[in-house]
Amino acid sequence: MKLEFEKMHGIGNDFVVLAKPAMSFTLRPEEIRRIADRRFGIGCDQVLIAAEADGDDADVTMQIFNADGSSAKQCGNGIRCFAQFVRDRGIVANPSSIRVATPSGVVVADFLQDGRVRANLGPPDFNPAAIPMRVGAQRDSYPLRLDGEEFTIGAVSMGNPHAVIIVDDAESAPVSSAGPKIQTHDWFPDGVNVGFLQLLSRDRVRLRVFERGVGETLACGSGACAAVAVGVRRDLLDRCVRVDLNGGSLDIEWEDDQAPMWMTGPSTRVFQGEIEL
């Protein structure tokens, strides 16, 4: 089976984007892993597949798969790249705004005049059952003891689960050591994305994210939203924040507690080609 693809990235968080033709296809986890492999495949953090929308509330459906072959419910940077892909390919004709059905709900992506894409990722959900997270009552922060060290985490769902830890210095944060252990902690039955957040000012932060099924990535859009949501919840941040990640910066807006979070950033085409599976 030969598949046409496009390689894209959103500030370093990279994707292989595919479109289902009239003759549909299904990829097995081992095929996803081969596509994502940076030595034997194309190489990416996630594989995104465009499919026909099921109803009238969306223009197109986005399927999301992590590099390890597992499925994902949301991908903030992926939304921007995916929206650019389906517009450029003529899959969706609207030149200014696209409604994308994801496993966690419909996301609206707007194309700005400066070339960036602004996406509505919905409101954050701090309910432990929604994350999901095995704790008692909902709190703004939770003490988590790990290998004799205590981490204070904020937890939130952005359509996918996030744990956010505020650190003094993101560069020296224990991303590679604590990240995998928190990701698989018993508190999180579905795993969790782990963000290490450094506060630079009330409107600017530095963030590193250890993602489920991927490891540390250069950027994480939903993680940026989660970090800002946790910071606002604890009155540490304003509602418009620039988030600096390893691959670049995103602008996050959250008007009020009931409002959706908006993420603005670039989407970049790298190359296109064909892969035989």
C-alpha positions in Angstrom: 0.0 0.0 0.0 1.4 3.4 -1.0 0.3 6.5 0.9 0.9 10.1 0.0 1.9 12.2 3.0 3.0 15.7 4.0 5.6 16.3 6.7 4.7 19.4 8.8 5.7 20.9 12.1 4.3 23.4 14.6 7.4 25.1 16.3 9.3 21.8 16.2 6.4 19.4 17.2 6.4 17.4 13.9 3.7 15.4 12.1 3.1 13.2 9.2 -0.3 14.1 7.8 -2.3 11.7 5.6 -5.6 12.0 3.8 -8.0 9.0 3.4 -9.0 8.7 -0.3 -12.3 7.4 -1.5 -10.9 3.9 -0.8 -10.4 4.1 3.0 -7.5 2.5 4.9 -6.7 1.6 8.4 -3.2 1.7 9.9 -2.0 -0.9 12.4 0.0 0.3 15.4 3.2 -1.3 13.9 2.6 0.7 10.7 2.2 3.9 12.7 5.4 3.2 14.5 7.2 2.6 11.2 6.0 5.9 9.7 7.0 7.7 12.9 10.5 6.1 13.1 13.2 8.7 12.5 15.7 6.1 11.1 13.5 3.6 9.2 10.5 5.7 8.4 9.6 9.4 7.8 9.9 10.5 11.4 7.4 12.4 13.6 5.9 12.9 17.0 2.4 12.1 15.8 0.6 10.8 12.7 -2.5 12.7 11.7 -5.1 11.4 9.3 -7.8 13.4 7.6 -11.1 11.6 7.1 -14.7 12.6 6.2 -16.7 14.3 8.9 -19.6 12.2 10.3 -22.0 15.1 10.8 -22.8 18.7 10.0 -21.0 20.2 13.1 -17.5 19.7 11.5 -15.9 20.1 8.1 -13.4 17.2 8.5 -12.3 14.6 11.0 -8.8 14.3 12.4 -7.5 11.0 13.7 -4.4 11.3 16.0 -1.8 8.6 16.6 1.3 8.9 18.8 4.8 7.7 17.7 4.4 4.5 19.7 1.2 3.5 17.8 -1.3 4.5 20.5 -4.2 6.8 19.7 -4.5 10.3 21.2 -7.5 12.5 21.8 -6.1 16.0 21.2 -3.0 17.7 19.7 -2.8 21.5 19.8 0.1 22.0 17.4 -1.3 19.2 15.3 -4.6 21.1 14.9 -2.8 24.0 13.3 -0.8 21.9 10.9 -3.8 19.7 10.1 -5.9 22.7 9.3 -3.3 24.1 7.0 -3.0 20.7 5.3 -6.7 20.2 4.6 -7.1 23.8 3.3 -4.0 23.5 1.0 -5.2 20.2 -0.4 -8.7 21.5 -1.1 -10.3 19.0 1.3 -12.0 21.9 3.0 -12.7 25.0 0.9 -13.2 27.7 3.5 -10.1 30.0 3.3 -10.6 31.6 6.7 -11.9 29.0 9.3 -12.2 25.2 9.6 -14.1 23.1 12.0 -12.2 19.9 12.9 -13.7 16.9 14.6 -11.2 15.4 17.0 -11.7 12.5 19.5 -12.2 15.1 22.2 -14.6 17.3 20.4 -14.9 19.9 17.5 -12.1 22.4 17.3 -12.3 25.6 15.3 -9.1 26.8 13.5 -8.9 30.3 12.1 -6.3 31.4 9.6 -4.8 34.8 10.5 -3.5 37.4 8.0 0.0 37.1 9.4 0.1 33.4 8.4 -0.4 31.9 11.8 -3.3 29.7 12.8 -5.5 30.4 15.9 -7.3 27.4 17.3 -10.0 27.0 19.9 -9.1 24.1 22.2 -12.2 24.4 24.4 -12.3 25.2 28.1 -10.0 23.4 30.6 -11.6 20.8 32.9 -10.1 20.5 36.4 -12.5 17.7 37.4 -10.3 14.7 38.4 -12.9 12.3 36.8 -12.5 14.2 33.4 -8.7 14.0 33.4 -8.9 11.1 34.5 -7.0 11.2 37.9 -7.5 8.9 40.9 -7.6 11.4 43.7 -10.3 12.6 46.1 -11.8 16.1 45.9 -10.8 18.5 43.2 -8.0 20.9 44.2 -5.8 23.6 42.6 -2.7 21.6 43.4 -1.8 18.0 44.6 1.3 16.8 46.5 2.8 13.8 44.7 5.6 11.9 46.4 8.0 10.2 44.0 11.3 8.4 44.9 11.5 10.3 48.2 10.9 13.7 46.6 7.6 15.6 46.7 6.2 17.4 43.6 3.3 19.8 43.7 1.3 19.4 40.5 -1.7 21.0 39.0 -3.9 18.7 36.9 -6.3 19.5 34.1 -7.8 18.0 30.9 -7.5 19.9 27.6 -9.2 17.0 25.9 -6.1 15.0 27.0 -4.6 14.7 30.5 -2.0 17.1 31.8 0.0 17.4 35.0 1.8 20.7 35.5 4.8 21.3 37.8 6.1 24.8 38.6 9.9 24.8 38.6 12.5 27.5 39.3 14.4 26.7 36.1 13.0 24.8 33.2 16.4 24.0 31.7 17.5 22.0 34.8 14.0 20.5 35.5 14.0 16.7 35.8 12.0 16.2 32.6 13.7 12.9 31.5 13.8 11.4 35.0 10.6 12.5 36.7 8.5 12.9 33.5 8.2 9.1 32.6 7.5 8.2 36.2 4.7 10.8 36.7 3.3 9.9 33.2 2.8 6.3 34.4 1.9 7.0 38.0 -1.1 5.2 39.5 -3.0 8.4 39.8 -3.4 8.6 36.0 -5.0 5.4 34.7 -4.7 6.6 31.1 -1.2 8.2 31.6 -0.6 11.9 31.6 1.4 14.6 29.7 3.8 16.2 32.2 4.7 19.9 31.9 7.6 21.6 33.7 6.6 25.3 33.9 8.9 28.2 34.8 7.3 31.6 35.5 9.1 34.5 33.9 6.4 37.1 34.5 2.6 37.2 34.7 2.4 37.2 30.9 5.4 35.0 29.9 6.5 31.5 30.8 9.0 28.8 29.8 7.7 25.3 29.4 9.1 21.8 28.7 6.7 18.9 28.2 7.1 15.1 28.4 4.3 13.7 26.2 2.5 10.4 26.5 3.6 7.9 23.8 6.3 10.3 22.5 8.7 11.6 25.2 9.9 15.1 25.5 8.9 17.1 22.4 10.0 20.5 21.1 6.5 21.9 21.7 3.1 20.9 22.9 0.1 23.1 22.2 -2.4 21.5 24.5 0.4 21.4 27.2 0.9 25.2 26.7 -2.9 25.7 27.3 -2.8 23.4 30.4 0.2 25.2 31.9 -1.5 28.6 31.5 -4.8 27.2 32.9 -3.0 25.9 36.0 -1.1 29.2 36.4 -4.3 31.3 36.1 -6.1 29.0 38.5 -3.5 29.7 41.1 -3.4 33.4 40.3 0.2 33.3 39.1 -0.5 34.3 35.5 -2.7 36.8 33.5 -5.1 35.5 30.9 -3.0 36.3 27.9 0.4 34.6 28.1 3.3 34.0 25.8 4.6 30.4 26.2 8.2 29.7 25.2 8.9 26.1 24.3 12.0 24.4 23.0 10.9 24.9 19.4 9.4 28.4 19.6 6.6 30.3 21.2 2.8 30.2 21.3 0.2 32.8 22.4 -2.4 31.5 24.8 -5.6 33.4 25.7 -8.3 32.4 28.3 -10.9 35.2 28.7 -12.7 33.8 31.7 -13.2 30.5 33.6 -16.0 29.4 31.4 -14.4 30.4 28.1 -12.5 28.2 25.7 -8.7 28.6 25.5 -7.3 29.9 22.3 -3.8 29.0 21.0 -2.1 31.0 18.2 1.1 29.9 16.5 2.7 28.9 13.1 2.2 25.8 11.0 5.1 24.9 8.7 5.3 22.6 5.7 8.5 20.6 5.4 8.2 18.2 2.5 5.8 15.8 0.8 6.2 12.4 -0.6 5.0 8.8 -0.8 5.6 5.9 1.6 5.0 2.2 0.8 3.8 0.1 3.7 
